[in-house]
Amino acid sequence: MSFLYEQILKPIFFAFDPEAMHHFFNFVGRVLGSNRLTRWIVRGFCWPVIDASLETEIAGIKLIHPLGVGAGFDKEGRIINILKEVGFSFVEAGTITGQMSPGNPRPRLWRLPTDTALIVNYGLLSSGADVCKRRFAKEKSGWSIPVGVSVAKSNVPNLSGEAGLNDLLTAFEKLQEFGDYVTVNVSCPNVGDSCQYCDNADLYRELLRRIDALHPDKPVFFKLSPELSETRMLEILEDTAKYGWARGFVLTNLTHSREGLKSRRLTDTMKGGASGLGLKLKADKVLAFMAKNGRPRFEFIGIGGIDSVEDLYRKIRLGASAVQIVTGLIYHGPLWPSQLMIELSEKLNEDGFKSVKEAIGVDLKKV
């Protein structure tokens, strides 16, 4: 089946516009996920892995294994149930903004196959918190795996300062009840000022104070940029540690940098953040630094540049309690999650670990 996707289906899919195919797969996922029979058929093809050695948890949320879907693939939490049957242990839905946002002008998504990468410039395309809240209220009871909800400030004109902060908090307040955890995206590279809460210490502290005033009752994570300095990361750890509801960080978001990308398709007109292999080294460096200085107070979800079980395993050994993929799923197809978990189990056994939990952070002494 992997051969079928890699050699036959992927070349066909990649002949079409990337965004059109993204919408197509979300449509197909909604259809397949809406019926017990079709979910069972997908499960039979993908054969999700059940292995006690892979069981783990993040912020007290039990996971059958550490692999989830990162925000950006299921932007509004419409295909959660089919992603479970594909073999994921959790889904991060979003990012969802306070208001409806049309995102950036098209084209806003490009493939770079040579680099197993994407250039993403969606610009926080979202139906808004109100629309998602109404739908989540109807659908949450049917969700069959843990779900994180990612929220951010809307990408609309003239929304900054206090108004921008209020918009982000609106999304947080309206949607936190539906997630097993909430991720506050303070680092989207596709929106002009969305990194301000990540880069500016005073704004970040104000964001923390305002979230605290909402009395969060779910674990909260913050998604950070791969471009942060070590000084800024230490400030973020110190400021965030003051709040018990703040449980950790998702590391990292996309990168502005084009360093390491070799594709001849890459042009200056491709605005946005780079995912995939071009992000790997940056994301791992941030994860290692944050985990070394932030554990055990904080927990970490690793994302960025996972193209093999070695990439995934390295993030766990660098301190990630769970990991997420997006780009790799597009390039390797729906059987890849289960294949990764089979290979991860083999890696753990080879290294003498009885559980994936034993491997978390073991390489931090070398950093």
Secondary structure, 3 states (H helix, E strand, C coil): CHHHHHHHHHHHHCCCCHHHHHHHHHHHHHHHHCCHHHHHHHHHHHCCCCCHHHCEEECCEEECCCEEECCCCCCCCCCHHHHHHHCCCEEEEEEEECCCECCCCCCCEEEEHHHCEEEECCCCCECCHHHHHHHHHHHHHHCCCCEEEEEECCCCCCCCHHHHHHHHHHHHHHHHHHCCEEEEECCCCCCCCCCHHHHCHHHHHHHHHHHHHCCCCCCEEEEECCCCCHHHHHHHHHHHCCCCCEEEEEECCCECCCCCCCCCCCCCCCCCEECHHHHHHHHHHHHHHHHHHHCCCCEEEEECCCCCHHHHHHHHHCCCCEEEECHHHHHHCCCHHHHHHHHHHHHHHHCCCCCHHHHCCCCHHHC
